[in-house]
Each structure stands twice: as C-alpha cells, then as structure tokens.
Amino acid sequence: MILRQHRRNRPQLTFTSDFHELVQGDLVPGPCVLRYDPLRLLPSRTPLSDHRIAAHLRLHPGASYWEHALVVPKGAPLADLADPTGQGFMLETEFVLPVGCTEIEAWFSCPHGDHAEWDSAFGRNYWLRFPLHDLDIEAAKITHAHESNASVSPASAAVDRLDLALTSVTEVDRLDVRFRFPSMPSVPRRTAALRLLGSGATSKRWASPESGLPIPHGAAVVFDLVYAVGEHEYTDDNQGRWYLAD
C-alpha cells in the first residue's frame, strides 16, 4: 500500500526563504492557506519601518486574479527567526480556491521607494499544481529475480525489477520516475520515463517500461515523480517524504 501524505487535507502553499515552493494538502475547493517568508524579498535584518509585500495570484483555468497585501511590521525579528524550512517568521493569509481550479500562478512584489523588488521566478512566475489531484499511484512493486517466471541468465540473476502503475489527469503530457536506494548512498539517483498505456475521457494510464526498471537485488527503493503539463514541470515527492516501493 502506498501511503500518500496529506490526502484530503486542506490545501496550503508555502514559499520558503531558500526559494522552494511547497504545495501541501489536497485540491479541495474553499480556503487555501498562503504562507510566505519575507526574507525572499527583504534583507536579513530587522526592518526599520513597515513593509508591504503584495501577493499576486491567477487561478487557472479562467485566469481569475487575486491580490492581497502582506504586512511585515516594523521591528519584526526576521534574522533571528530565519528558517529555510518555513517554520520561522512567516506571513500568512488565505484565499479561496474556486471549484474547477487546477493550477495556480503566483508572484510577489515589494515597493522600495521609487522602485519595487519582484519575486517572480525571473519573470516567469511560479506555477503550482496539486499532485494528489493529478496523479494516482496504483502500484509500486519490487519483483525479485527469483520470483520471475522468465528464465534469467546468471549475469541477471542478481537484478530485481521495479514495476509501477499510475493514472493521471488527461492534462499530463509526460511522466517520469526518479528512484534511489537509501542503503546505497553512493549509487546515483536514476530517472526513467514512464510509458503511456492509454488515454480516456478523464484520465491517462502509465506504467514502467515493459521489462521493468532494473534495481540491485535486495535493495530498498524510494521514488518521486516528475510530470509535465504544457510547458510547466511539477514534482510529486509525497510532501517531501518520497514514496517507498513495496
């Protein structure tokens, strides 16, 4: 059984000071928490006056626009409470995820005298989706060499196989798996494209290559998923915990 973290939990977006954008929870219409570390736009010091950071969102499809001012109060101990994991001094607000929204475009601005600082992925803006809505992992199974019905040569007898089966929303254009072996830290992480088995009205079916993904015999395997929707790429790493193959 694949345990997916935060399924059916309320959605939350977190922008950390080390420039990670975290999508947590599930795609549930209604209130969505937005958390932002002002150190992304302000220097690491105690501000001498109030600062207003404007959060800008477009909610797709439909491109409805939402804007809200987040206030960093004078004297806020930004440097003392700095935490790249998002557990330090954070600005927080809520916005409403409308029914049918599947993708969020976000950027931020902060005026400084006669100019403004922008946090916008160098003008491309941040594009966010909810993997719990987009992907469903049906199976992630390790087949040991001695369990296979196929005859194996002595050279391949020490190689097991990772088999994956997933479904996605139809908007997903490409799906890759990245996997590694926790007990073998010197072995580089591997990436493989999953093959598209078929597409229906509301979903697509994906699987590992027909021959499976070869892995060292007896190795534990953890993996995450990288998928593309249009020109944007997204990661499903189980809320930062990765997935463990059975």
N, C-alpha and C positions, 0 to 999 in steps of 0.2 A: 504493500500500500504506500503510495506517495503522499506524504504529508505536506500540504501547501499552507504556508503561514498566512494568517490574517484573512482567510476566506470568510466572506460575509461580514467582515468588519467595516466600519465606516471609513471612507477614503480620507487620505491625508497626503499632502505634498510638502516635502522638506527640502530646503535649499541650504546646504551646509557651507561653512566658510572655506573649505578646501575644494569648492566648486564641484560638488556632487549634487545631483538632483534625484531625490528618493521618492518613489511612488509607493505608498503603503496602503493597505486595505484593499477593498474590492470596489468595483464600479457600481456604487449604489446611488441612485438619484437622490438629491437632497443636499444637506450641508456637507461641505468638504473643508477640512482644516488646511490652511496655508501657513507654513512656518518658514521664516526667512532669517538668516544670520546676517546682521547689518555689516559685519566685517567683510562681506563680499564687495561692499561699496565704500565703506568708511575705513580710515586708517586705524590701526590697532592702538587706540588711545581713548581717554575719557573725553567725550565731546564737551566743548565749552558752551554750546548752545544746542537747542533742539534741532534735529534733522528730520526731514520728512522723506521717506522712501516710498515712491509710488509703485504699486504692483499693477501690472497690466496683463490681462488675460483675454484670449479669444477662445471660445468654446466651439469646437467643430463636431459634426458638420453644422453649418449655419453661420459660423463666424460671429456669433453674438459677442459683444465686448463688455468687459467688466474692469473697473479701475477702483483702487482703494489706496488711501494714504496711510502708511505705517509710520508711527512717530517714535524716533529714538530720543528719549528725554535727555536734557542736559545733565551731565554727571553720570550717565549710565556707565557702569564698570565693564566696558567691552573687553578690554585686555585682560582684566582679572578673571573674567568668566569665559574666556575663549575656549571653545571645544569643537574640534572639527567633526565630531560625530553628531552635532546638532543638539547636544544636551546643555549647552551654555546659555548665554543671553540670546534669546530668540524673539523676533517679532512674530505675532500670531494674529490671524483673523480667520474669518470663514466666508466662503462664497457658496452659491447654490449650483450644483451640477444638475442641469436640466435633463429630463428624460430624452434619451436618444444621443446624448453627448458621448463620444468615444475617444476624443483626442483634445488635449489642452495645449495651447500655445501660450508661452509666458515670457515676459521680460520685465525689467525693473529699471527705475531711474531715480536719481537723487540730485536736486539742484545744489550748486555750489557757486554763489554769487552770480556772475554773468554767464555761467555755463552749467552743464549737467553731466554727471557721470552715468554711464549706462552699463547694465549687466544684461547682455542680450546675446551671449554666445557669438560675439563679434558680428552682430547684426543679423544673425540667422534665427535668433530667438530659440527658446527651449521648447521642444515638442515632447509631450508626455502622454503615455497610454497606460492602461491597467492590464498587466499580463494575466491576472486572474480572470478577466473577461475575455481576453484574446486567445488564450491557449488552454487546452485541457490535456493533461498527461494521462494517457490511458494505461501505459505500461512502460517500465524501465527495468528490464530483466537481464541478469547476467546468466548466460548459459555456459557451463563449464565444459571443457573439451571432452571429458569422459561421458557427458550426458548427451552429446550429439549423436544422432543416428548415422550421420555421414561418416564414412571412413576417413581417418586422418593419417597423415604421414608422421613419422617420428619427429620431423622438424616442427610440425604444427601442433603436436600433442600438448605442448605446454602453453598454448594460447587459448584463452577464453574469448567470449563474444558478448558484446553489449547490444541488446536489441531494444529499440524504442518505438512506441506507437503514440501518436498525438493527433488531436484535432485542433483546428484553429478557425477563427472567423475568416470569411472569404477575402477580407481585405489584405491578409498576409500574403506577400509576394515571395518571400524567401525565409527559410527556417534552418538555422544551424545549431548544432550542439557543440559545446566546449566541455571537455571532460579531463579530469586529472585523478591522480592516485595519491591519497593522503599519506599512505605509508611509504611512498616513493617520491619524496620531495625533489629529488634530482632529475626526475623524468619530466620533461616539459609538458605543459598543458597542450592537449590536442584539440583540433577543431575539424568538424566534418559536416558537410551539407546533408540535410535530410531530404529524402525523395518524396515528391508529391504523388500520392496514390490515386487521388480523385478529388473532385470538387462538386459540391451540391449547391442547393439554393442558399443555404445559410452557413455552410462550413466546408472546410477542406480537411483531408486526411493525409497525414505524413508518417513516414517511418524511416528507420535507419537503412543504409544500403542492404540489398538483398542478402549479401554474405555476412551482414552484421559488422560491428566495429570491433576489431581485434584489440584485446587487452591482455596484460600479463596474467598468467594463471594464478588464481587465488587473490588477486588484487581487489581491494575495495575501490569503488568508483563513485565520485561525486561529479555533478554536472550542472551547468546552467544553459540557458537557451538565448540565442540572439536572433531576432526576426526583423524583417523589413516590411514596412507599409509605405508604399510610394517611395519617396526619396529619403525617408527617415528610418533610422535603425533604433531598435529598442532591446532591452535586456530583461530577461526573467531569471533572476538569481535567487528566487524564493525569499524575498525580503532580506537579502544579504546572507542567507544561510546555506545556499546551494541545495541541490537535491541529491539524495543517496539512492543509487540503484539497488534493487533487491538482489 
